[in-house]
Amino acid sequence: MLQSYLKLAVKVLLRRKFYTFISLFGISITLLVLMVVTSMMDAMYGPMAPETRVDRTLGVYRARMTGPHSIRSGDPGYALLDRTVRDLPGVEEVSLHTAPRAVTSYPNGERVTSSLKRTDGAFWRIHDFRFLEGGPFTDDDDANGRLLAVINEPTRRRFFGDAAAVGRTLEADGQTFRVVGVVEAVPPYRLTVTGDLYVPIRTAKDDSYRNELMGGFMATILARDRSALPGIRREFATRVARLPLPDPKNYQSLRAAAETQFESWAAEIFDFKLETGRAQALLAVIVVAMVLFMVLPAINLVNLNVSRIMERASEIGVRKAFGASRRTLVGQFVVENVLLCVVGGAIGFVLSAVALEAIAASDMVPYTRYVPNYRVFLYGMGLAAFFGLLSGVYPAFKMSRLHPVEALRGGSR
């Protein structure tokens, strides 16, 4: 029975090429856009190397000091983090590191701009970088301010061509570093881990950063397990509230949070206007936008299916006259819609894979890697199938109830 349904569905869809094309176009383009957008978001916030433990990782990315006439917000400072994130309960590792900043070098007389990031030894234990040469520097290297560097693969090519880099030296920011490791490049939207050169924190030219509550740093906190995350958040907030402010006349409160990167993004958008639930609010906005984006093609699909089925009133009348049951007729239209949705979904998936590959190859975003989001694809397919079935079953059921004579006349009362 199913085999005959499928054969008839293929013949009907090929016979009505215009309706088939419009339906496939709407389904595939909708899934294409959803897949591309969500794959980009996955690339920014999902568990991808070197950030493979995002399910139990928090960070401190923002801080704000406020007063009657002054507001200062941005990256937290080393002093703020050093006094609050050390020895938090339930924590496996804590790393302090700077935000990447541009530095200039002149290998062979050519000007090269690189992104330099200063880190501690724990940074390499938290994140799963793939080393192509050598290995990371250690806590002891950082404590002693040794002029060592881990570089990414594109930086190796810029400085040393195709030759090995470990053991060689390079100049950056007026300092000469010896290369101890080479890692795969990380895209710039992975703000916590991206960089061209990674060097120890204590290689900084002066130590004034050690006393600053604001500016230039961030922290990564790896919990022992997910159950420890709420306690870590609470204890960090308590410690921040106890910090003395350097200028009480101008600044009377200091705010910072241990949060996920998505929560930090939501805080940027809402700018502390929501005390709680910022991430949930942003997620709700995204979900609503995605659903609304699918409503228009769904409505078009409903209208097309209604028109397509109503045009087949005479066919339904003939089949009823020869003994076809309501169940058979409804089943046939259901199979047609399911087949249409599956084919449209497959086309959308192929198009999205091609589009993501093209975006990566275009080098619009350096070192980018996009992977199709299979969860969103399945959700989108399910939603498309739901609307497809809904738009097909109702008119099919309505037409199946027609008397054969009325159906043969091409209409209903």
C-alpha positions in Angstrom: 0.0 0.0 0.0 2.7 2.5 1.0 4.7 1.7 -2.1 1.7 2.4 -4.3 1.1 5.7 -2.4 4.7 6.7 -3.0 4.6 5.9 -6.7 1.4 7.9 -7.1 2.8 10.8 -5.0 5.9 11.0 -7.2 3.7 11.1 -10.4 1.4 13.8 -9.0 4.3 16.0 -7.8 6.0 15.7 -11.2 2.8 16.4 -13.0 2.1 19.6 -11.1 5.7 21.1 -11.4 4.8 24.7 -10.5 3.2 23.8 -7.2 6.0 21.3 -6.5 8.7 23.9 -7.2 7.2 26.6 -5.1 6.7 24.2 -2.1 10.2 22.9 -2.4 11.6 26.4 -2.7 9.8 27.6 0.4 10.8 24.6 2.5 14.5 24.4 1.4 15.2 28.2 1.6 13.6 28.4 5.1 15.7 25.5 6.3 18.8 26.9 4.6 18.6 30.2 6.5 17.8 28.5 9.8 20.7 26.1 9.4 23.2 28.8 8.4 22.3 31.2 11.3 22.2 28.5 14.0 25.4 26.9 12.7 27.1 30.3 13.1 25.7 30.6 16.6 26.9 27.1 17.4 30.3 28.0 16.2 30.4 30.9 18.6 28.9 29.3 21.7 28.7 25.6 21.2 31.2 22.9 22.5 33.9 23.0 19.8 37.6 22.7 20.2 39.4 24.1 22.0 36.4 24.9 24.2 35.0 21.4 24.6 33.8 21.7 28.2 31.3 24.6 27.9 28.7 22.7 29.8 30.7 23.2 33.0 32.6 26.4 32.2 31.9 29.9 33.4 33.7 33.1 32.7 34.1 36.6 34.0 33.9 38.8 30.9 32.4 42.1 32.1 32.5 44.4 35.0 30.8 47.7 35.8 31.6 50.4 38.4 28.9 53.0 39.0 28.5 56.1 41.0 26.4 59.3 41.2 28.0 60.9 38.2 30.3 58.2 36.7 29.9 54.8 35.0 32.8 52.6 33.9 32.2 49.3 32.2 34.2 46.9 30.2 36.7 44.1 30.8 37.5 43.3 34.4 41.0 44.0 35.8 43.5 41.5 37.1 43.1 42.6 40.7 39.3 42.1 40.6 39.8 38.6 39.3 42.8 37.6 41.4 40.8 38.5 44.6 37.6 36.8 43.7 38.1 33.7 41.5 40.9 31.9 43.3 40.0 28.9 45.4 36.2 29.0 44.6 34.4 25.9 46.0 33.7 23.2 43.4 36.3 24.5 40.9 38.7 22.3 39.1 40.8 25.0 37.3 40.8 28.8 37.1 42.6 30.7 34.4 43.3 34.5 34.1 44.1 35.8 30.7 44.0 39.0 28.7 41.7 40.0 25.9 43.6 39.8 22.6 45.3 43.0 21.4 47.1 43.9 18.2 50.9 44.0 18.2 53.3 44.8 15.4 56.3 42.8 14.2 58.8 43.3 11.4 60.1 39.9 10.2 62.5 40.4 7.3 61.6 44.1 7.2 57.9 43.4 6.5 55.2 44.8 8.8 53.1 42.1 10.4 50.2 42.7 12.8 49.3 39.9 15.1 46.8 39.3 18.0 48.7 38.8 21.2 47.1 37.1 24.3 48.7 36.8 27.7 47.7 33.7 29.7 48.7 31.6 32.6 49.5 27.9 32.7 46.0 26.8 33.7 44.7 28.2 30.4 46.2 25.2 28.5 44.8 22.7 31.0 41.2 24.0 30.7 41.2 24.3 26.9 41.8 21.4 24.4 44.1 23.0 21.9 45.5 20.8 19.2 49.3 21.2 19.1 50.9 20.8 15.7 54.4 21.3 17.3 55.8 21.4 20.8 53.6 22.1 23.8 52.3 24.8 26.1 54.2 26.9 28.6 53.6 26.1 32.3 52.6 27.9 35.6 56.3 28.0 36.5 57.1 29.7 33.1 54.5 32.3 33.9 55.6 32.8 37.5 59.1 33.5 36.3 58.1 35.7 33.4 60.0 33.6 30.8 59.8 35.0 27.3 58.1 32.0 25.7 55.3 31.9 23.1 52.8 29.5 21.7 51.8 30.6 18.2 49.0 29.5 15.8 49.7 27.9 12.4 49.1 31.0 10.2 51.5 32.9 12.4 54.1 30.2 11.9 53.7 30.6 8.1 54.0 34.4 8.3 57.2 34.3 10.4 58.9 31.0 9.4 57.3 29.8 6.1 57.1 26.0 5.9 59.9 25.5 8.4 59.4 24.2 12.0 58.9 27.0 14.6 59.7 25.4 17.9 63.0 26.7 19.3 63.1 29.7 17.1 62.5 33.3 18.2 60.2 36.1 17.0 59.8 39.7 18.0 56.4 41.1 19.0 55.5 44.3 21.0 59.1 45.1 21.4 60.0 41.8 23.1 61.7 38.7 21.7 60.0 35.4 22.5 61.1 31.8 22.0 58.5 29.6 20.4 57.6 26.5 22.4 54.5 25.3 20.6 52.3 25.7 17.5 48.5 25.3 17.7 45.6 25.2 15.2 44.1 28.7 14.6 41.0 29.6 16.5 38.3 31.9 14.9 38.1 35.5 16.3 34.5 35.0 17.4 35.8 32.6 20.0 36.8 35.6 22.1 38.0 33.6 25.1 40.6 31.5 23.3 41.4 33.3 20.0 44.9 34.7 19.4 47.9 34.6 17.1 50.5 34.6 19.9 50.0 33.4 23.4 52.6 34.5 26.0 52.8 34.3 29.8 51.0 37.1 31.7 54.1 38.1 33.7 56.1 38.9 30.5 54.1 42.2 30.6 56.5 45.2 30.5 55.3 46.5 33.8 53.2 45.1 36.7 50.7 48.0 37.2 48.0 45.7 35.9 48.2 43.7 39.1 46.4 46.5 41.1 43.7 47.4 38.6 40.0 46.4 39.2 39.0 47.3 35.6 40.6 46.7 32.2 42.1 44.1 29.9 41.5 40.7 31.6 39.0 37.9 31.8 38.8 34.7 33.7 37.7 31.1 32.8 36.4 28.9 35.6 36.1 25.2 35.0 33.8 23.5 37.5 34.3 19.9 38.7 30.8 19.1 37.5 27.7 21.0 36.4 26.1 20.7 39.8 28.7 23.0 41.2 27.9 25.9 38.9 25.1 27.6 41.0 27.4 27.6 44.1 30.3 29.1 42.1 28.0 31.9 40.8 26.8 32.7 44.3 30.2 32.6 46.0 31.7 34.8 43.2 28.9 37.4 43.6 29.5 37.5 47.4 33.2 38.1 46.9 32.7 40.9 44.4 30.3 42.6 46.8 32.9 42.6 49.5 35.7 44.2 47.4 36.7 47.8 48.5 36.4 50.4 45.8 39.4 52.5 45.0 37.5 55.8 44.7 34.3 55.7 46.8 33.4 59.3 46.0 33.0 58.6 42.3 32.2 54.9 42.4 29.8 53.3 44.9 29.1 49.9 43.4 31.0 47.2 41.5 29.2 44.5 39.5 30.5 41.4 37.8 29.2 38.0 37.3 30.4 34.4 36.7 28.4 33.5 33.6 28.5 31.7 30.3 29.5 33.4 27.1 25.9 33.4 25.9 24.8 35.1 29.1 27.6 37.7 28.7 26.3 38.4 25.1 22.8 38.8 26.5 24.2 41.2 29.2 25.8 43.3 26.4 22.5 43.5 24.6 20.4 44.3 27.6 23.1 46.4 29.2 22.3 45.4 32.8 18.7 46.6 32.4 17.5 43.1 33.4 18.8 41.9 36.8 18.1 38.3 36.0 16.9 36.1 33.1 18.9 38.0 30.5 19.9 34.8 28.7 16.4 33.4 28.9 15.0 36.7 27.5 17.5 36.7 24.6 16.8 33.0 23.9 13.1 33.6 23.8 13.6 36.5 21.3 15.7 34.2 19.1 13.1 31.4 19.2 10.2 33.7 18.5 12.1 35.2 15.6 12.8 31.7 14.2 9.2 30.7 14.5 7.9 33.9 12.9 10.4 33.4 10.1 8.9 30.0 9.5 5.3 31.2 9.7 5.3 32.9 6.3 6.5 29.9 4.2 4.1 27.7 6.3 1.1 29.9 5.4 2.2 29.8 1.8 2.5 26.0 2.0 -1.0 25.8 3.4 -2.5 27.9 0.7 -0.7 26.0 -2.0 -1.8 22.7 -0.7 -5.4 23.8 -0.4 -5.3 25.0 -4.0 -3.6 21.9 -5.2 -6.0 19.5 -3.5 -9.1 21.5 -4.5 -8.0 21.3 -8.1 -8.1 17.5 -7.8 -11.8 17.4 -6.9 -12.6 15.5 -10.2 -9.8 13.0 -9.5 -11.2 12.4 -6.0 -14.7 11.9 -7.5 -13.5 9.3 -9.9 -11.6 7.4 -7.2 -14.6 7.5 -4.9 -16.8 6.3 -7.7 -14.5 3.3 -8.1 -14.7 2.5 -4.4 -11.8 4.4 -2.8 -12.3 5.0 0.9 -11.8 8.2 2.9 -8.9 6.6 4.6 -7.2 5.8 1.3 -7.7 9.3 -0.1 -6.5 11.1 3.1 -3.5 8.7 3.3 -2.5 9.5 -0.2 -2.4 13.2 0.4 -0.5 12.7 3.6 2.1 10.7 1.8 2.4 13.4 -0.9 3.0 16.1 1.8 5.5 14.0 3.7 7.4 13.2 0.6 7.4 16.9 -0.4 8.7 17.9 3.0 11.4 15.2 3.0 12.7 16.2 -0.4 12.6 19.9 0.5 14.4 19.2 3.7 17.1 17.2 1.9 17.6 20.1 -0.6 17.7 22.6 2.3 20.4 20.5 4.1 22.6 20.2 1.0 22.2 23.9 0.2 23.1 24.8 3.8 26.2 22.6 3.8 27.3 24.3 0.5 26.6 27.8 1.9 28.5 27.1 5.1 31.5 25.8 3.1 31.4 28.8 0.8 31.3 31.2 3.8 34.3 29.4 5.3 36.2 29.4 2.0 35.5 33.1 1.5 37.7 34.0 4.5 35.3 36.7 5.5 36.0 35.5 9.1 39.6 34.2 9.5 40.1 30.6 10.6 36.4 29.9 10.6 34.9 26.5 10.8 31.2 25.9 10.5 29.4 22.6 11.1 25.8 22.1 10.1 23.5 22.1 13.2 21.8 18.7 13.0 19.5 19.4 15.9 18.1 22.5 14.3 17.8 20.7 11.0 15.6 18.0 12.6 13.5 20.6 14.4 13.0 22.5 11.2 12.1 19.4 9.3 9.7 18.4 12.0 8.0 21.9 11.9 7.9 21.8 8.1 6.4 18.3 8.2 3.8 19.5 10.8 2.7 22.4 8.7 2.8 20.3 5.6 0.6 17.6 7.1 -1.7 20.2 8.6 -2.2 21.9 5.3 -2.7 18.6 3.5 -4.9 16.6 5.9 -7.7 19.1 6.4 -8.5 19.8 2.7 -8.0 16.1 1.9 -10.4 15.1 4.6 -12.9 17.7 3.5 -12.7 16.6 -0.1 -12.9 12.9 0.9 -16.3 13.5 2.4 -17.7 14.8 -0.9 -20.3 12.8 -2.7 -18.8 11.4 -5.9 -21.2 13.3 -8.0 -20.3 16.6 -6.3 -16.6 15.8 -6.5 -16.9 15.1 -10.2 -18.5 18.5 -10.7 -15.2 20.0 -9.2 -16.6 21.7 -6.1 -18.2 21.4 -2.7 -21.2 22.9 -1.0 
